[in-house]
Amino acid sequence: MFIVILIVGVVGYYTYLSNRNREAVDEANMTPVQSALSRDLEMDYPATPKEVIKYYNQILKCFYNEECTDAELEELGNKARELYDEELLDANELGTYMMRLKQEVADYKEQGKIITSASVAASTNVVYDEVDGYYFAKIACGYSVMQGKVNTPTKQVYLLRRDDDRRWKIYGWQLSESEQATSESAN
C-alpha cells in the first residue's frame, strides 16, 4: 500500500513539473505583442505608478517596434486605454483615439523609428501629492529612439491619479522641462 501511494505521488509530482515547464516554454515563445495582450488587468493590475508606466512602455514598444495587425493594434490600444484615467478617456473618444493611434504608428514606421530603450525612474523618484482629495504621482521615463543610425534620447514626465479602486491611472504626460527647453531653443 505504501509503495502504491509513493508511486502515485512521484507520478503526480512529475506531471506537475512537466506542465509547469511546458507553460514556461509557451510563455517564452510568446511574441512581445502576445505578451502585452496576455495581461489581464482586471486580475493583475500594476500595483504602483512605476509598474503602470513599465507596462505602458511595453505596449508602446509593441505599437512602434512590432509588426501588428489592425486587430492587434486595436487590442493594444484598448489595453493602453485601460491604464488611462477617466478624464483622459473622456478627452480621447475611442474612435478618434484609434484613428490617431493608427496614423501615428504608420508615421513612426514610415520614418524608420524604433524605441530602443525605455527606463522608468526608480520608485524612490516618484513624487506623490494630494490635491482636492485626489492622490497623484509624478514619475519620469527616459526613452531612446533610433532613426537610422541616430539615437535620440527623450524624457517624458507622467502624471498618474489614484482612482476609487486604488489603482494608479495615467492622467497625462508631457516632455520633461529640460526637453521642452531644448526643443524651444532649437526653434
Helices and strands as residue ranges (DSSP letters): H 2-28, H 32-37, H 49-65, H 70-82, H 86-91, H 94-110, E 113-120, G 123-125, E 127-131, E 134-147, E 150-162, E 168-175, H 177-186
